[in-house]
Amino acid sequence: MKGTIPRKIHQIWSGIDEPLPEHFARMAETWRYDYPNWEYIFWDATKMNSFILEYYPQYWEAYNNFPYNVQRWDVIRYLILYKMGGMYVDFDYESLKPMDGLLQDKHCCFSQEPSSHCRMAKRDFIFNNSLMASVPGHSFMKKIIEKIFSEEILRLSFSIGTNKDYIFETTGQWMLIDLYKNQTKEEQEDIFLIPSSYVSPFDVPMANVARKGHWDKRLEESIKEAYAIHYYFGAWIS
């Protein structure tokens, strides 16, 4: 019996480069409002470093040796969910309504991306680490952590392609998807891939329109089933 996903919402913003922007703070408030009975935990650089040193000192050196900060922000979210459980949400996500019922009886969850993204990436399906939920100690989270800190990943060169591809292959979504595909059917059945209509109703072009405030009927129709909206700010790419 794996138990239930703890009522904790985790969001991270290191504060190293800049304070949390106001538009992200406003979106964070939607999660506090829709989940009044959940503990909200904000993780800055100091808190993240203390967490690693207390619970994962064996990874401290490797964690700091990643060439990009965004890799550390990827890794910390897996470590947090493995240790504490709960739901991790990127700051460019807006909550529309609580997912308590959707997450009931689930043990490990990842948000799927729209089919248009799959066509562009030439993949059957895509899920990412922008919105995840898990019970503490889930076996798939453990495998993610072991994969990231494996010699195979730590020794990867930058010749994979762009910096974005390198990050996706080492700590991001391509690594996650490839690892998921290597799970047994039984193991995959315990991992809930949340349909994009629920958590990613917009693709990137639609999100760009919405961010400019140009809401139209197409956008309104697309969020009928949605619990949350991912706006794909992609600030880390720059």
MIDOSE-1310 file (N, C-alpha, C; in nm, 2 decimals, decimal comma, always signed):
residues 238
mkgt	+0,08/-0,12/+0,00/+0,00/+0,00/+0,00/+0,09/+0,12/+0,00; +0,08/+0,21/-0,10/+0,16/+0,32/-0,12/+0,11/+0,45/-0,04; -0,02/+0,44/+0,00/-0,07/+0,56/+0,07/-0,12/+0,66/-0,03; -0,15/+0,78/+0,01/-0,20/+0,89/-0,07/-0,10/+1,00/-0,08
iprk	-0,12/+1,08/-0,19/-0,03/+1,19/-0,21/-0,05/+1,29/-0,10; +0,05/+1,33/-0,03/+0,04/+1,43/+0,08/-0,01/+1,56/+0,03; -0,08/+1,63/+0,11/-0,14/+1,76/+0,07/-0,03/+1,87/+0,09; +0,06/+1,87/+0,00/+0,17/+1,97/+0,00/+0,19/+2,02/-0,14
ihqi	+0,20/+2,15/-0,16/+0,23/+2,21/-0,29/+0,37/+2,27/-0,28; +0,46/+2,23/-0,37/+0,60/+2,28/-0,37/+0,62/+2,37/-0,49; +0,68/+2,49/-0,47/+0,72/+2,57/-0,58/+0,86/+2,62/-0,55; +0,94/+2,63/-0,66/+1,08/+2,67/-0,64/+1,12/+2,79/-0,72
wsgi	+1,19/+2,88/-0,66/+1,24/+3,00/-0,72/+1,37/+3,04/-0,65; +1,48/+3,02/-0,71/+1,61/+3,03/-0,63/+1,63/+3,17/-0,58; +1,59/+3,27/-0,66/+1,62/+3,41/-0,61/+1,76/+3,45/-0,64; +1,84/+3,36/-0,71/+1,98/+3,40/-0,74/+1,99/+3,51/-0,84
depl	+1,91/+3,49/-0,95/+1,92/+3,59/-1,06/+1,83/+3,71/-1,04; +1,71/+3,69/-0,99/+1,61/+3,79/-0,97/+1,51/+3,75/-0,87; +1,44/+3,84/-0,80/+1,33/+3,81/-0,71/+1,22/+3,75/-0,80; +1,12/+3,68/-0,73/+1,01/+3,62/-0,80/+0,93/+3,73/-0,87
pehf	+0,91/+3,72/-1,00/+0,84/+3,83/-1,07/+0,69/+3,83/-1,03; +0,63/+3,95/-1,04/+0,50/+3,97/-0,99/+0,39/+3,88/-1,06; +0,41/+3,86/-1,19/+0,31/+3,78/-1,26/+0,32/+3,63/-1,21; +0,43/+3,59/-1,17/+0,44/+3,45/-1,12/+0,38/+3,45/-0,98
arma	+0,41/+3,55/-0,90/+0,35/+3,56/-0,77/+0,20/+3,55/-0,77; +0,14/+3,62/-0,87/-0,01/+3,62/-0,89/-0,06/+3,48/-0,92; +0,02/+3,41/-1,01/-0,02/+3,27/-1,04/-0,01/+3,18/-0,92; +0,09/+3,20/-0,84/+0,11/+3,12/-0,72/-0,01/+3,13/-0,62
etwr	-0,07/+3,25/-0,62/-0,18/+3,27/-0,53/-0,30/+3,19/-0,58; -0,31/+3,16/-0,70/-0,42/+3,07/-0,75/-0,42/+2,93/-0,69; -0,29/+2,89/-0,66/-0,28/+2,75/-0,60/-0,31/+2,76/-0,45; -0,27/+2,87/-0,39/-0,30/+2,89/-0,24/-0,45/+2,90/-0,23
ydyp	-0,52/+2,97/-0,32/-0,66/+2,99/-0,31/-0,74/+2,86/-0,33; -0,70/+2,78/-0,43/-0,77/+2,66/-0,47/-0,74/+2,54/-0,38; -0,63/+2,55/-0,30/-0,59/+2,44/-0,21/-0,57/+2,49/-0,07; -0,68/+2,54/-0,01/-0,66/+2,60/+0,13/-0,62/+2,50/+0,23
nwey	-0,65/+2,37/+0,21/-0,61/+2,27/+0,31/-0,48/+2,20/+0,28; -0,41/+2,25/+0,18/-0,28/+2,20/+0,15/-0,17/+2,29/+0,21; -0,06/+2,23/+0,25/+0,05/+2,31/+0,29/+0,13/+2,37/+0,17; +0,15/+2,50/+0,17/+0,22/+2,56/+0,06/+0,37/+2,58/+0,10
ifwd	+0,46/+2,53/+0,02/+0,61/+2,54/+0,06/+0,68/+2,61/-0,06; +0,74/+2,72/-0,03/+0,82/+2,80/-0,12/+0,97/+2,76/-0,10; +1,04/+2,72/-0,20/+1,18/+2,68/-0,19/+1,27/+2,79/-0,26; +1,35/+2,85/-0,18/+1,45/+2,94/-0,24/+1,59/+2,87/-0,24
atkm	+1,69/+2,93/-0,29/+1,82/+2,87/-0,30/+1,87/+2,82/-0,16; +1,86/+2,90/-0,06/+1,90/+2,87/+0,08/+1,83/+2,74/+0,13; +1,70/+2,74/+0,11/+1,62/+2,62/+0,16/+1,66/+2,50/+0,08; +1,68/+2,51/-0,05/+1,71/+2,40/-0,14/+1,85/+2,34/-0,10
nsfi	+1,95/+2,43/-0,08/+2,08/+2,38/-0,04/+2,08/+2,31/+0,10; +2,00/+2,37/+0,19/+1,99/+2,30/+0,32/+1,93/+2,17/+0,31; +1,83/+2,16/+0,23/+1,76/+2,03/+0,21/+1,85/+1,92/+0,15; +1,93/+1,96/+0,05/+2,03/+1,86/-0,01/+2,13/+1,82/+0,10
leyy	+2,18/+1,91/+0,17/+2,28/+1,88/+0,27/+2,23/+1,79/+0,38; +2,11/+1,81/+0,42/+2,05/+1,73/+0,53/+2,01/+1,59/+0,48; +1,94/+1,58/+0,36/+1,89/+1,46/+0,32/+1,96/+1,38/+0,21; +2,04/+1,45/+0,13/+2,11/+1,39/+0,02/+2,25/+1,44/+0,01
pqyw	+2,33/+1,44/+0,12/+2,47/+1,49/+0,12/+2,56/+1,41/+0,02; +2,52/+1,29/-0,02/+2,60/+1,21/-0,11/+2,59/+1,27/-0,25; +2,49/+1,35/-0,28/+2,47/+1,41/-0,41/+2,52/+1,56/-0,42; +2,56/+1,61/-0,31/+2,59/+1,75/-0,30/+2,69/+1,80/-0,40
eayn	+2,80/+1,72/-0,42/+2,91/+1,76/-0,51/+2,85/+1,75/-0,66; +2,79/+1,64/-0,69/+2,74/+1,63/-0,83/+2,63/+1,73/-0,86; +2,55/+1,76/-0,76/+2,44/+1,86/-0,77/+2,50/+1,99/-0,81; +2,61/+2,03/-0,75/+2,67/+2,16/-0,77/+2,75/+2,16/-0,90
nfpy	+2,79/+2,04/-0,95/+2,87/+2,04/-1,07/+2,79/+2,04/-1,20; +2,66/+2,04/-1,19/+2,58/+2,05/-1,31/+2,61/+2,19/-1,38; +2,63/+2,19/-1,51/+2,67/+2,32/-1,57/+2,56/+2,42/-1,57; +2,44/+2,39/-1,56/+2,33/+2,49/-1,57/+2,25/+2,48/-1,44
nvqr	+2,21/+2,60/-1,40/+2,12/+2,61/-1,28/+1,99/+2,54/-1,30; +1,93/+2,54/-1,42/+1,81/+2,48/-1,45/+1,81/+2,33/-1,42; +1,93/+2,27/-1,44/+1,94/+2,13/-1,41/+1,93/+2,10/-1,26; +1,98/+2,19/-1,18/+1,97/+2,18/-1,04/+1,82/+2,20/-1,00
wdvi	+1,75/+2,29/-1,07/+1,61/+2,31/-1,03/+1,52/+2,19/-1,08; +1,57/+2,12/-1,18/+1,50/+2,00/-1,22/+1,52/+1,89/-1,11; +1,65/+1,87/-1,08/+1,68/+1,77/-0,98/+1,62/+1,79/-0,85; +1,62/+1,91/-0,80/+1,57/+1,93/-0,66/+1,42/+1,89/-0,65
ryli	+1,34/+1,91/-0,76/+1,20/+1,88/-0,75/+1,18/+1,73/-0,74; +1,26/+1,65/-0,80/+1,25/+1,50/-0,79/+1,29/+1,46/-0,64; +1,40/+1,52/-0,59/+1,44/+1,49/-0,46/+1,34/+1,53/-0,35; +1,27/+1,64/-0,37/+1,17/+1,69/-0,28/+1,05/+1,59/-0,28
lykm	+1,01/+1,55/-0,40/+0,89/+1,46/-0,41/+0,92/+1,33/-0,35; +1,04/+1,28/-0,38/+1,08/+1,15/-0,33/+1,09/+1,15/-0,17; +1,13/+1,25/-0,12/+1,15/+1,26/+0,03/+1,01/+1,30/+0,10; +0,95/+1,40/+0,05/+0,83/+1,45/+0,12/+0,70/+1,42/+0,05
ggmy	+0,70/+1,39/-0,08/+0,57/+1,37/-0,15/+0,50/+1,51/-0,17; +0,39/+1,50/-0,24/+0,31/+1,62/-0,26/+0,30/+1,65/-0,41; +0,27/+1,77/-0,44/+0,26/+1,82/-0,58/+0,36/+1,93/-0,61; +0,44/+1,91/-0,71/+0,53/+2,02/-0,75/+0,46/+2,09/-0,87
vdfd	+0,47/+2,23/-0,87/+0,41/+2,31/-0,98/+0,51/+2,42/-1,02; +0,54/+2,43/-1,15/+0,61/+2,55/-1,19/+0,53/+2,68/-1,17; +0,61/+2,79/-1,17/+0,54/+2,92/-1,14/+0,46/+2,97/-1,27; +0,48/+2,91/-1,38/+0,41/+2,96/-1,50/+0,28/+2,87/-1,52
yesl	+0,23/+2,82/-1,41/+0,11/+2,74/-1,41/+0,00/+2,82/-1,33; -0,12/+2,83/-1,38/-0,23/+2,89/-1,31/-0,33/+2,78/-1,27; -0,37/+2,78/-1,15/-0,48/+2,68/-1,11/-0,62/+2,74/-1,14; -0,70/+2,65/-1,19/-0,84/+2,69/-1,22/-0,94/+2,62/-1,12
kpmd	-0,91/+2,50/-1,08/-0,99/+2,43/-0,98/-0,90/+2,32/-0,92; -0,94/+2,28/-0,79/-0,85/+2,18/-0,73/-0,86/+2,04/-0,79; -0,75/+1,97/-0,78/-0,73/+1,84/-0,84/-0,75/+1,73/-0,74; -0,80/+1,76/-0,62/-0,81/+1,65/-0,52/-0,87/+1,52/-0,57
gllq	-0,98/+1,54/-0,64/-1,05/+1,42/-0,69/-0,97/+1,35/-0,80; -0,91/+1,43/-0,88/-0,83/+1,37/-0,99/-0,71/+1,29/-0,94; -0,65/+1,34/-0,83/-0,53/+1,27/-0,78/-0,56/+1,16/-0,68; -0,69/+1,15/-0,64/-0,73/+1,04/-0,55/-0,69/+0,91/-0,60
dkhc	-0,63/+0,83/-0,51/-0,59/+0,69/-0,54/-0,47/+0,69/-0,64; -0,41/+0,80/-0,67/-0,29/+0,80/-0,76/-0,17/+0,81/-0,67; -0,06/+0,76/-0,73/+0,07/+0,75/-0,65/+0,18/+0,83/-0,71; +0,18/+0,84/-0,85/+0,29/+0,92/-0,91/+0,23/+0,97/-1,04
cfsq	+0,24/+1,11/-1,06/+0,17/+1,17/-1,17/+0,26/+1,27/-1,24; +0,24/+1,28/-1,37/+0,31/+1,38/-1,46/+0,22/+1,44/-1,56; +0,24/+1,56/-1,59/+0,15/+1,63/-1,68/+0,19/+1,61/-1,83; +0,10/+1,57/-1,91/+0,12/+1,55/-2,05/+0,11/+1,68/-2,13
epss	+0,18/+1,69/-2,24/+0,17/+1,81/-2,33/+0,08/+1,78/-2,44; +0,03/+1,89/-2,51/-0,06/+1,87/-2,62/-0,01/+1,79/-2,74; -0,10/+1,74/-2,82/-0,06/+1,66/-2,93/+0,02/+1,74/-3,03; +0,00/+1,87/-3,04/+0,08/+1,95/-3,14/+0,23/+1,95/-3,10
hcrm	+0,26/+1,94/-2,98/+0,40/+1,93/-2,93/+0,46/+1,80/-2,97; +0,38/+1,69/-2,96/+0,42/+1,56/-3,00/+0,46/+1,55/-3,14; +0,38/+1,62/-3,23/+0,40/+1,62/-3,37/+0,53/+1,69/-3,40; +0,55/+1,80/-3,34/+0,67/+1,88/-3,36/+0,80/+1,81/-3,32
akrd	+0,79/+1,74/-3,21/+0,90/+1,66/-3,15/+0,92/+1,52/-3,21; +0,82/+1,48/-3,29/+0,81/+1,35/-3,35/+0,82/+1,24/-3,25; +0,73/+1,26/-3,15/+0,72/+1,16/-3,04/+0,57/+1,12/-3,02; +0,55/+1,00/-2,98/+0,41/+0,95/-2,96/+0,34/+1,03/-2,85
fifn	+0,41/+1,06/-2,75/+0,36/+1,13/-2,63/+0,47/+1,21/-2,56; +0,43/+1,31/-2,50/+0,53/+1,39/-2,42/+0,47/+1,42/-2,28; +0,54/+1,40/-2,18/+0,51/+1,45/-2,05/+0,63/+1,52/-1,99; +0,61/+1,61/-1,90/+0,72/+1,69/-1,85/+0,72/+1,69/-1,69
nslm	+0,81/+1,77/-1,64/+0,83/+1,78/-1,49/+0,78/+1,92/-1,44; +0,69/+1,98/-1,52/+0,64/+2,12/-1,48/+0,53/+2,11/-1,37; +0,46/+2,00/-1,38/+0,36/+1,97/-1,28/+0,36/+1,82/-1,25; +0,40/+1,78/-1,13/+0,41/+1,64/-1,09/+0,35/+1,63/-0,95
asvp	+0,31/+1,50/-0,92/+0,26/+1,47/-0,79/+0,30/+1,33/-0,75; +0,34/+1,31/-0,63/+0,38/+1,17/-0,59/+0,37/+1,15/-0,44; +0,36/+1,02/-0,41/+0,37/+0,98/-0,27/+0,52/+0,98/-0,24; +0,56/+0,99/-0,11/+0,70/+0,98/-0,08/+0,75/+0,84/-0,11
ghsf	+0,87/+0,84/-0,15/+0,94/+0,71/-0,17/+0,89/+0,63/-0,29; +0,83/+0,69/-0,39/+0,78/+0,62/-0,50/+0,90/+0,56/-0,58; +0,88/+0,44/-0,63/+0,99/+0,37/-0,70/+1,03/+0,44/-0,83; +0,94/+0,50/-0,90/+0,98/+0,57/-1,02/+1,06/+0,70/-0,99
mkki	+1,03/+0,77/-0,89/+1,11/+0,88/-0,85/+1,25/+0,84/-0,81; +1,25/+0,73/-0,74/+1,39/+0,67/-0,71/+1,47/+0,64/-0,83; +1,40/+0,58/-0,93/+1,48/+0,55/-1,06/+1,52/+0,68/-1,13; +1,44/+0,78/-1,12/+1,48/+0,91/-1,19/+1,60/+0,96/-1,12
ieki	+1,60/+0,96/-0,99/+1,72/+1,02/-0,91/+1,84/+0,93/-0,94; +1,83/+0,80/-0,94/+1,94/+0,71/-0,97/+1,99/+0,74/-1,11; +1,90/+0,76/-1,21/+1,94/+0,78/-1,35/+2,02/+0,91/-1,36; +1,97/+1,02/-1,30/+2,03/+1,15/-1,31/+2,17/+1,15/-1,25
fsee	+2,19/+1,08/-1,14/+2,32/+1,08/-1,08/+2,41/+0,96/-1,12; +2,37/+0,89/-1,23/+2,45/+0,78/-1,28/+2,56/+0,83/-1,36; +2,67/+0,75/-1,38/+2,78/+0,79/-1,46/+2,74/+0,82/-1,60; +2,64/+0,75/-1,65/+2,60/+0,77/-1,79/+2,55/+0,92/-1,81
ilrl	+2,48/+0,97/-1,72/+2,43/+1,11/-1,73/+2,54/+1,21/-1,70; +2,61/+1,19/-1,59/+2,71/+1,28/-1,54/+2,82/+1,30/-1,64; +2,84/+1,20/-1,72/+2,95/+1,21/-1,82/+2,91/+1,25/-1,96; +2,78/+1,28/-1,98/+2,73/+1,32/-2,11/+2,80/+1,45/-2,15
sfsi	+2,84/+1,45/-2,28/+2,90/+1,57/-2,33/+2,79/+1,67/-2,38; +2,83/+1,78/-2,42/+2,74/+1,88/-2,47/+2,71/+1,87/-2,62; +2,75/+1,75/-2,67/+2,74/+1,73/-2,82/+2,60/+1,68/-2,85; +2,51/+1,67/-2,76/+2,37/+1,62/-2,78/+2,30/+1,70/-2,88
gtnk	+2,33/+1,83/-2,88/+2,26/+1,93/-2,97/+2,26/+2,06/-2,91; +2,15/+2,13/-2,89/+2,14/+2,26/-2,83/+2,15/+2,24/-2,68; +2,17/+2,35/-2,61/+2,17/+2,34/-2,46/+2,04/+2,29/-2,41; +1,93/+2,33/-2,48/+1,80/+2,29/-2,44/+1,79/+2,13/-2,45
dyif	+1,84/+2,08/-2,56/+1,83/+1,93/-2,58/+1,92/+1,86/-2,47; +2,03/+1,92/-2,44/+2,12/+1,87/-2,34/+2,05/+1,86/-2,20; +1,98/+1,96/-2,17/+1,91/+1,97/-2,04/+1,79/+1,87/-2,04; +1,72/+1,86/-2,15/+1,61/+1,76/-2,16/+1,66/+1,62/-2,15
ettg	+1,77/+1,59/-2,21/+1,83/+1,46/-2,21/+1,89/+1,42/-2,07; +1,93/+1,51/-1,99/+2,00/+1,48/-1,87/+1,91/+1,49/-1,75; +1,83/+1,59/-1,74/+1,75/+1,61/-1,62/+1,60/+1,64/-1,65; +1,57/+1,66/-1,78/+1,44/+1,70/-1,82/+1,35/+1,59/-1,88
qwml	+1,26/+1,63/-1,97/+1,15/+1,54/-2,01/+1,20/+1,43/-2,10; +1,30/+1,45/-2,19/+1,34/+1,33/-2,27/+1,39/+1,22/-2,18; +1,47/+1,26/-2,08/+1,52/+1,16/-1,99/+1,40/+1,09/-1,92; +1,30/+1,16/-1,87/+1,18/+1,11/-1,81/+1,11/+1,01/-1,90
idly	+1,08/+1,05/-2,02/+1,01/+0,97/-2,11/+1,08/+0,84/-2,15; +1,21/+0,85/-2,17/+1,29/+0,73/-2,20/+1,29/+0,63/-2,09; +1,30/+0,69/-1,96/+1,30/+0,60/-1,85/+1,16/+0,54/-1,83; +1,06/+0,61/-1,85/+0,92/+0,56/-1,84/+0,90/+0,44/-1,94
knqt	+0,95/+0,46/-2,06/+0,93/+0,36/-2,16/+1,00/+0,23/-2,12; +1,10/+0,24/-2,04/+1,18/+0,12/-2,00/+1,11/+0,05/-1,88; +1,00/+0,10/-1,83/+0,94/+0,04/-1,71/+0,85/-0,08/-1,76; +0,82/-0,17/-1,68/+0,73/-0,28/-1,71/+0,59/-0,22/-1,73
keeq	+0,50/-0,30/-1,79/+0,36/-0,26/-1,80/+0,30/-0,23/-1,67; +0,33/-0,32/-1,57/+0,27/-0,30/-1,44/+0,33/-0,17/-1,37; +0,45/-0,14/-1,39/+0,51/-0,02/-1,33/+0,45/+0,10/-1,40; +0,43/+0,10/-1,53/+0,37/+0,21/-1,60/+0,23/+0,24/-1,56
edif	+0,16/+0,13/-1,52/+0,02/+0,15/-1,48/+0,01/+0,22/-1,35; +0,12/+0,22/-1,27/+0,12/+0,30/-1,14/+0,16/+0,44/-1,16; +0,19/+0,48/-1,28/+0,23/+0,62/-1,31/+0,12/+0,68/-1,40; +0,05/+0,78/-1,34/-0,06/+0,85/-1,41/-0,01/+0,97/-1,49
lips	-0,03/+0,95/-1,62/+0,01/+1,06/-1,71/-0,12/+1,15/-1,73; -0,12/+1,26/-1,67/-0,24/+1,35/-1,66/-0,27/+1,40/-1,80; -0,39/+1,38/-1,86/-0,42/+1,42/-1,99/-0,39/+1,57/-2,01; -0,35/+1,61/-2,12/-0,31/+1,75/-2,15/-0,44/+1,84/-2,14
syvs	-0,56/+1,79/-2,17/-0,68/+1,87/-2,16/-0,71/+1,91/-2,02; -0,65/+1,84/-1,92/-0,67/+1,87/-1,78/-0,57/+1,97/-1,73; -0,44/+1,96/-1,77/-0,34/+2,04/-1,71/-0,25/+2,12/-1,81; -0,27/+2,09/-1,94/-0,19/+2,17/-2,05/-0,28/+2,19/-2,17
pfdv	-0,39/+2,26/-2,14/-0,49/+2,28/-2,25/-0,44/+2,37/-2,37; -0,34/+2,45/-2,34/-0,28/+2,53/-2,45/-0,15/+2,47/-2,50; -0,13/+2,48/-2,63/+0,01/+2,46/-2,67/+0,08/+2,59/-2,67; +0,21/+2,59/-2,71/+0,29/+2,71/-2,70/+0,23/+2,83/-2,78
pman	+0,19/+2,81/-2,90/+0,13/+2,93/-2,97/+0,00/+2,98/-2,90; -0,08/+2,89/-2,85/-0,20/+2,94/-2,78/-0,17/+3,01/-2,65; -0,07/+2,96/-2,58/-0,02/+3,02/-2,46/+0,03/+3,16/-2,48; +0,10/+3,18/-2,60/+0,15/+3,31/-2,63/+0,04/+3,41/-2,65
vark	-0,07/+3,36/-2,72/-0,19/+3,45/-2,74/-0,25/+3,48/-2,60; -0,26/+3,38/-2,52/-0,33/+3,41/-2,39/-0,24/+3,50/-2,30; -0,11/+3,49/-2,31/-0,02/+3,57/-2,22/-0,04/+3,72/-2,26; -0,07/+3,74/-2,39/-0,09/+3,88/-2,44/-0,23/+3,94/-2,41
ghwd	-0,31/+3,85/-2,35/-0,45/+3,89/-2,31/-0,55/+3,89/-2,42; -0,51/+3,82/-2,53/-0,61/+3,81/-2,64/-0,69/+3,69/-2,64; -0,78/+3,68/-2,54/-0,86/+3,56/-2,52/-0,97/+3,56/-2,63; -0,99/+3,44/-2,68/-1,09/+3,42/-2,78/-1,17/+3,29/-2,76
krle	-1,26/+3,26/-2,84/-1,35/+3,14/-2,82/-1,27/+3,02/-2,82; -1,17/+3,01/-2,91/-1,08/+2,89/-2,91/-1,02/+2,86/-2,78; -0,96/+2,96/-2,71/-0,90/+2,95/-2,58/-1,01/+2,91/-2,48; -1,12/+2,97/-2,48/-1,22/+2,94/-2,38/-1,27/+2,80/-2,40
esik	-1,29/+2,75/-2,52/-1,33/+2,61/-2,55/-1,23/+2,51/-2,50; -1,10/+2,55/-2,51/-1,00/+2,45/-2,48/-0,98/+2,43/-2,33; -1,03/+2,52/-2,24/-1,01/+2,50/-2,10/-1,14/+2,44/-2,03; -1,23/+2,39/-2,10/-1,36/+2,34/-2,04/-1,33/+2,23/-1,94
eaya	-1,23/+2,14/-1,97/-1,20/+2,03/-1,88/-1,08/+2,06/-1,79; -1,02/+2,18/-1,80/-0,90/+2,21/-1,74/-0,90/+2,23/-1,59; -0,81/+2,18/-1,52/-0,79/+2,21/-1,38/-0,68/+2,31/-1,36; -0,59/+2,33/-1,46/-0,48/+2,42/-1,46/-0,44/+2,45/-1,60
ihyy	-0,37/+2,57/-1,61/-0,32/+2,61/-1,74/-0,17/+2,63/-1,73; -0,09/+2,57/-1,83/+0,05/+2,59/-1,84/+0,07/+2,70/-1,94; +0,14/+2,81/-1,91/+0,16/+2,92/-2,00/+0,30/+2,92/-2,07; +0,38/+2,82/-2,04/+0,50/+2,80/-2,11/+0,59/+2,93/-2,13
fgaw	+0,61/+2,99/-2,01/+0,70/+3,11/-2,02/+0,84/+3,08/-2,07; +0,89/+2,96/-2,02/+1,02/+2,92/-2,07/+1,13/+3,01/-2,04; +1,13/+3,08/-1,92/+1,23/+3,18/-1,89/+1,37/+3,12/-1,88; +1,37/+2,99/-1,84/+1,50/+2,92/-1,82/+1,58/+2,90/-1,95
is	+1,51/+2,90/-2,06/+1,58/+2,88/-2,19/+1,68/+2,98/-2,22; +1,65/+3,11/-2,19/+1,74/+3,22/-2,21/+1,87/+3,21/-2,12
